[in-house]
Amino acid sequence: MSAISAADLRARLAQVRLLALDVDGVLTDGGLYYSASGEETKKFHVKDGQGLQALRRMGIEVALISGSASQATVHRAKTLGITYAFVGTEDKLSTLITLCQHLGLTLAQVAYVGDVVNDLPVMQAVGCPLTVADARPENHACALYVTTLGGGQGAVREICDALLKAHAETLLP
């Protein structure tokens, strides 16, 4: 499902140099899991991780920006080689702006995937706002593209594949 034409979406995706993601409800199914000792754990989809690694190999930066201070997110980022993992973030937009300045990017070069209302300020500020199938209706309304899959179910891989395809098409003669 797309709020713009397929050609316009591909053009926007081809401009992306940074994919920034919320974590809970995007990279995970949004569930809260606790071990017997009370440690919070999260379930991540392996195909999402493979897609994120493929983006990084293509030269597209990846950032995780989460309101939760979960160490599971930090561990997952480290496992995937993601340098930019911000947890316990109250102001996601400010964090993203600072990261863009550090990387020499504009917000127009950013795709952001958010699924809840507190992601809307970031989605409204970036060049390519995206969301997952099971996101809030407000996020659907703001997004240029809504995945067919839900958060934690391979939706991020779907986005990665679209980014990879759009970038590959711009490299063709």
SULSULQUI-V379241 format. One record per run of one state. SS is the DSSP state (@ for helix, = for strand, . for the rest). FROM is the first residue (numbers start at 0). TO is the last residue. If there is no record, write none. Layout:
ss:from:to
SS:FROM:TO
SS:FROM:TO
This chain:
ss:from:to
.:0:0
=:1:1
.:2:4
@:5:13
.:14:16
=:17:20
.:21:31
=:32:33
.:34:38
=:39:40
.:41:44
@:45:57
.:58:59
=:60:64
.:65:69
@:70:79
.:80:82
=:83:85
.:86:90
@:91:102
.:103:105
@:106:108
=:109:112
.:113:115
@:116:124
.:125:126
=:127:130
.:131:135
@:136:141
.:142:143
=:144:145
.:146:153
@:154:170
.:171:172
